[in-house]
């Protein structure tokens, strides 16, 4: 079952979540702006369904997304979004992949096959 959270800037509807990710539909009012914030271990992918969304990243500048455009904000990047017009976007939040997460028992190889 999806969860819906009213926000000052619009609504956030969580349509899927597990321990590693969350998929949300954001309905953002024109001028709606989220807080300036940083995620420690997760990154966000924003994909615009309709409208126009500005993503501002400290030290990286800004990107303006229109329909069918996406932008990734990586963990540790201070950012905010602002709708330049009524906007619907998908937000995918995922935990930052850690290459040290794997514990190998063997090393990969090529096996001779008959």
C-alpha positions as CSV (number, residue, x, y, z in Angstrom):
1,X,0.0,0.0,0.0
2,X,1.4,3.4,-0.9
3,X,1.9,6.2,1.6
4,X,1.1,9.9,0.9
5,X,2.7,12.7,2.8
6,X,1.5,16.3,2.3
7,X,4.4,18.8,2.1
8,X,4.5,22.6,1.9
9,X,5.7,22.2,-1.7
10,X,3.1,19.6,-2.7
11,X,2.7,15.8,-2.0
12,X,5.1,12.9,-1.8
13,X,3.5,9.5,-2.7
14,X,5.7,6.5,-1.8
15,X,4.7,3.7,-4.3
16,X,7.4,1.2,-3.4
17,X,10.0,0.8,-0.6
18,X,12.4,-1.8,0.7
19,X,15.6,-1.8,2.8
20,X,17.6,-0.4,-0.1
21,X,15.3,1.9,-2.1
22,X,12.2,3.9,-2.3
23,X,10.2,5.1,-5.3
24,X,8.0,8.2,-5.0
25,X,5.7,10.3,-7.1
26,X,6.3,14.0,-6.3
27,X,3.5,16.4,-7.2
28,X,5.1,19.8,-6.8
29,X,3.3,23.1,-6.9
30,X,4.7,25.9,-9.0
31,X,7.4,27.6,-6.9
32,X,7.4,24.6,-4.5
33,X,10.9,24.2,-3.1
34,X,12.2,21.5,-0.7
35,X,14.7,22.1,2.0
36,X,18.4,22.4,1.3
37,X,19.7,19.0,2.5
38,X,22.2,16.2,2.1
39,X,21.9,12.4,2.3
40,X,24.7,10.5,3.8
41,X,24.3,7.1,2.2
42,X,21.6,7.4,-0.4
43,X,21.4,9.1,-3.8
44,X,18.3,10.4,-5.6
45,X,17.3,10.1,-9.2
46,X,14.7,12.6,-10.3
47,X,12.7,12.0,-13.5
48,X,10.2,14.5,-14.7
49,X,6.9,13.2,-16.0
50,X,5.4,16.7,-16.6
51,X,6.3,20.3,-15.8
52,X,9.7,21.8,-15.2
53,X,12.0,21.1,-12.2
54,X,15.2,22.9,-11.2
55,X,17.7,20.9,-9.2
56,X,20.3,23.0,-7.4
57,X,23.4,21.3,-6.0
58,X,25.9,23.2,-3.9
59,X,29.3,23.3,-5.6
60,X,27.8,21.7,-8.8
61,X,25.4,24.4,-10.0
62,X,21.9,23.8,-11.2
63,X,20.1,21.7,-13.8
64,X,16.6,22.3,-15.3
65,X,14.7,19.2,-16.1
66,X,11.7,19.0,-18.5
67,X,9.5,16.1,-19.4
68,X,11.4,12.8,-19.8
69,X,14.6,14.2,-18.4
70,X,16.4,12.7,-15.4
71,X,19.1,13.9,-13.0
72,X,21.0,12.0,-10.3
73,X,22.1,13.6,-7.0
74,X,24.8,11.4,-5.4
75,X,25.1,10.8,-1.7
76,X,26.9,13.6,0.1
77,X,25.8,16.3,-2.3
78,X,23.9,19.2,-0.7
79,X,20.8,19.9,-2.9
80,X,17.2,21.1,-3.3
81,X,14.6,21.2,-6.0
82,X,12.2,23.9,-7.1
83,X,9.3,23.5,-9.5
84,X,9.3,26.2,-12.2
85,X,5.8,25.2,-13.1
86,X,3.3,22.6,-11.8
87,X,5.4,19.4,-11.9
88,X,5.0,15.7,-11.5
89,X,8.3,13.7,-11.0
90,X,9.4,10.3,-10.0
91,X,12.0,10.2,-7.3
92,X,14.1,7.0,-6.8
93,X,16.1,6.9,-3.7
94,X,18.7,4.2,-3.3
95,X,21.5,3.4,-0.9
96,X,24.9,4.2,-2.2
97,X,26.6,1.1,-3.5
98,X,29.7,0.1,-1.5
99,X,32.3,-1.9,-3.5
100,X,33.6,-3.2,-0.2
101,X,30.2,-4.9,0.4
102,X,31.3,-8.1,-1.3
103,X,33.1,-10.8,0.6
104,X,34.6,-13.2,-1.9
105,X,35.1,-16.9,-1.1
106,X,36.8,-17.5,-4.5
107,X,38.1,-15.4,-7.4
108,X,36.4,-15.5,-10.8
109,X,38.0,-17.5,-13.6
110,X,37.2,-19.0,-17.0
111,X,36.3,-22.7,-16.8
112,X,37.2,-25.0,-19.7
113,X,33.9,-26.4,-21.0
114,X,33.6,-29.3,-23.4
